[in-house]
Amino acid sequence: MSDAAAALAGSAADAESSAERNLRQRLMESGHERPEDDRCPICFDLIEFPFGKHSKWNVCCTKRVCNGCLLAAYQRGLKGCPFCRTPLPRDDASMLAMVQKRVHKGDAEAIYFLGCKYNHGKLGMAKNAPRAIELWTEAAELGSANAHSELGHTYYCGDGAEEDKPRSIHHWKLAAMKGHAASRHNLGAAEYQNGNALQHWMISAKMGYEQSLNFIKDMFKEGQATKAQYAEALLGYRDAVEETKSPQREEAKRAGI
């Protein structure tokens, strides 16, 4: 290799290294707060993790409504979606029609949702992993952190696509910088051997992600995290969970919703 070629190669490597350092800095400095989409659009409070247990996602408007507001809507005798009042889908066909209507309007979360249904063969559609990945990629390009997270899982595990861990981690990083707690947690697991797990899990634990707190507790027991670090994570976790509570939501829990 000539001196000029070697210098050019070295310059390119330095630029790539600098870009990676900049991305790393942005990754650790951003995404500490949960996104607005994690809030119920009716009461505006953050929804507790896991979402599936404490809220319901509505295909008509792609809004996630907390159980407290679902109970309040039921008590008032409201029919249909508690947020947009659209009648609820009667069956898989009507649900699919609602989703496709949102997809045609370029709704990132609807595109992500449709990808999930293709991936699992739901709503009367045959299972189609390649189509699911196409839809998640489109949704991710439109800004969906959920889609980035799903692509991260797909490429990390080789589930429906060829395993590609660097590509997986790239998607998780993009989601984590948007405040996606599960992706931040996954980054901690993926970077455990690199010694970066604690940094990621401290962030996601303080967002109310219980599994991250449990992993930090295990690290403390094994001497990989200090007592002060575990205490900081625990207090941050408790504060985050407390922020998701309300009398209406506690009533919903007592009612078994």
C-alpha positions in Angstrom: 0.0 0.0 0.0 1.3 3.4 -0.9 1.9 6.1 1.7 -1.0 8.1 0.2 -3.4 5.1 0.3 -2.3 4.3 3.9 -3.0 7.9 5.0 -6.4 7.8 3.3 -7.3 4.5 5.0 -6.1 5.9 8.3 -8.2 9.0 7.9 -11.3 7.0 7.1 -10.8 4.8 10.2 -10.3 7.9 12.3 -13.5 9.4 11.0 -15.4 6.2 11.6 -14.0 6.0 15.2 -15.0 9.6 15.8 -18.6 9.0 14.5 -18.9 5.9 16.8 -17.7 8.0 19.8 -20.2 10.7 19.0 -23.0 8.1 18.7 -21.9 6.6 22.0 -22.0 10.0 23.7 -25.4 10.8 22.3 -26.6 7.3 23.4 -25.6 7.8 27.0 -26.7 11.4 27.2 -30.2 11.0 25.6 -33.2 8.8 26.1 -33.3 9.2 29.9 -37.0 10.3 29.8 -39.9 8.3 28.5 -41.5 9.6 25.3 -44.8 11.3 25.2 -46.3 8.2 23.5 -45.9 6.4 26.8 -48.5 8.7 28.3 -52.2 8.0 28.3 -53.8 10.5 25.9 -56.7 11.1 28.2 -55.2 11.6 31.7 -51.7 12.4 30.3 -50.0 10.3 33.0 -47.2 7.9 32.1 -48.4 4.3 31.8 -46.8 1.7 34.0 -44.8 -1.2 32.6 -45.7 -3.7 31.2 -48.0 -1.9 28.8 -50.1 -5.0 28.0 -51.1 -5.3 31.7 -51.9 -1.7 32.4 -53.3 -0.3 29.2 -55.0 -1.1 25.9 -53.8 -0.1 22.4 -56.6 1.0 20.0 -56.4 0.3 16.3 -58.8 3.1 15.4 -56.5 5.9 16.5 -53.3 4.1 17.5 -53.6 5.5 21.0 -52.8 3.6 24.1 -55.3 4.2 26.9 -54.5 3.4 30.5 -56.7 1.0 32.5 -57.9 3.9 34.8 -59.3 5.8 31.9 -60.8 2.6 30.4 -62.7 2.0 33.7 -63.8 5.6 33.8 -65.2 5.3 30.2 -67.0 2.1 31.1 -68.5 3.7 34.3 -69.8 6.6 32.1 -71.4 4.2 29.7 -69.2 5.3 26.8 -69.2 2.9 23.8 -66.3 2.4 21.5 -62.8 3.8 21.8 -62.4 5.8 25.0 -60.3 8.3 23.1 -61.7 8.9 19.7 -65.2 7.3 20.3 -64.9 5.1 17.1 -66.9 1.9 17.5 -64.7 -1.1 18.4 -63.9 -3.6 15.7 -66.3 -6.5 15.5 -63.9 -9.1 14.2 -60.5 -9.6 12.7 -61.7 -8.3 9.3 -62.9 -5.0 10.7 -59.8 -4.6 12.8 -57.6 -5.2 9.8 -59.6 -2.7 7.8 -59.1 -0.1 10.6 -55.3 -0.8 10.7 -54.9 -0.6 6.9 -56.7 2.7 6.9 -54.2 4.1 9.3 -51.3 2.4 7.4 -52.4 4.2 4.2 -52.1 7.5 6.0 -48.5 6.7 6.9 -49.1 6.1 10.6 -45.9 4.7 11.9 -47.5 2.8 14.8 -50.2 1.3 12.6 -47.5 0.1 10.2 -45.5 -1.4 13.1 -48.7 -3.1 14.4 -49.5 -4.5 11.0 -45.9 -5.9 10.9 -46.5 -7.7 14.2 -49.7 -9.3 12.9 -47.9 -10.5 9.8 -45.1 -11.9 12.0 -47.5 -13.9 14.0 -50.0 -14.7 11.3 -52.9 -12.9 13.0 -56.0 -11.1 11.7 -56.6 -13.8 9.1 -53.3 -13.3 7.4 -50.7 -16.0 6.8 -47.5 -15.7 8.8 -45.0 -13.7 6.7 -41.8 -12.7 8.5 -40.2 -11.0 5.5 -43.3 -8.8 5.1 -43.2 -8.0 8.8 -39.6 -6.9 8.6 -40.4 -4.7 5.6 -43.2 -3.0 7.6 -41.1 -2.6 10.7 -38.3 -1.1 8.6 -40.8 1.4 7.1 -42.2 2.2 10.5 -38.7 2.7 11.9 -37.8 5.1 9.1 -40.9 7.1 10.1 -39.7 7.3 13.7 -41.3 4.3 15.5 -39.1 3.3 18.5 -41.2 0.2 18.8 -40.3 -0.8 15.2 -36.6 -0.2 15.9 -36.9 -2.4 19.0 -38.6 -5.2 17.1 -36.0 -5.1 14.4 -33.3 -5.2 17.1 -34.8 -8.4 18.4 -35.2 -9.9 14.9 -31.6 -9.4 13.9 -30.2 -10.2 17.3 -31.9 -13.6 17.6 -32.0 -14.4 13.8 -35.8 -14.7 14.2 -37.2 -14.5 10.7 -34.0 -13.0 9.3 -30.3 -13.8 9.2 -28.6 -13.1 12.5 -26.8 -9.7 12.5 -25.9 -8.5 16.0 -24.3 -5.2 14.9 -27.4 -4.3 13.0 -29.6 -5.4 15.9 -27.6 -3.2 18.4 -27.8 -0.2 16.0 -31.6 -0.4 16.0 -31.7 -0.8 19.8 -29.5 2.3 20.1 -31.8 4.4 17.9 -34.8 3.2 20.0 -33.0 3.8 23.3 -32.1 7.4 22.3 -35.9 7.9 21.9 -36.5 6.8 25.5 -37.5 3.2 24.7 -36.9 1.5 28.0 -37.0 -2.1 26.8 -34.4 -1.3 24.1 -32.2 0.3 26.7 -32.5 -2.8 28.8 -31.6 -5.0 25.8 -28.5 -2.9 25.1 -27.4 -3.6 28.7 -27.7 -7.3 28.1 -26.0 -7.2 24.7 -23.1 -5.1 26.1 -22.7 -7.0 29.4 -19.4 -8.5 28.4 -18.1 -5.0 27.4 -18.8 -3.7 30.9 -21.5 -1.3 29.7 -24.5 -3.1 31.2 -24.8 -1.2 34.4 -24.8 2.2 32.7 -27.8 1.1 30.5 -29.7 -0.6 33.3 -29.4 2.4 35.6 -31.1 4.4 32.9 -33.9 2.0 32.3 -34.4 1.1 36.0 -35.0 4.8 36.7 -37.6 4.8 33.9 -39.6 2.2 35.9 -38.3 -0.9 34.0 -38.4 -3.6 36.7 -36.2 -6.2 34.9 -33.3 -3.7 34.8 -33.6 -3.1 38.5 -33.6 -6.9 39.2 -30.4 -7.2 37.1 -28.7 -4.4 39.0 -29.7 -6.2 42.2 -28.0 -9.3 40.9 -24.9 -7.4 40.0 -24.8 -5.9 43.5 -25.0 -9.4 45.0 -22.2 -10.5 42.8 -20.0 -7.5 43.6 -20.3 -5.9 40.2 -22.3 -2.9 41.4 -21.9 -0.9 44.6 -24.5 -0.6 47.3 -24.8 3.1 46.4 -25.5 2.3 42.7 -28.2 -0.3 43.6 -29.8 2.2 46.1 -29.8 4.9 43.4 -31.4 2.5 40.9 -34.0 1.4 43.5 -35.0 4.9 44.5 -35.2 6.0 40.8 -37.3 3.0 40.0 -39.7 3.6 42.9 -40.1 7.3 41.9 -40.8 6.3 38.3 -43.5 3.8 39.3 -45.0 6.2 41.7 -45.4 8.7 38.9 -47.6 6.2 37.0 -50.1 5.8 39.9 -53.5 7.6 40.3 -56.6 6.9 42.3 -58.4 6.0 39.0 -55.8 3.4 38.1 -55.7 1.9 41.6 -59.5 1.5 41.4 -59.0 -0.3 38.0 -56.5 -2.7 39.6 -59.0 -3.5 42.4 -61.6 -4.1 39.8 -59.4 -6.6 38.1 -58.9 -4.5 34.9 
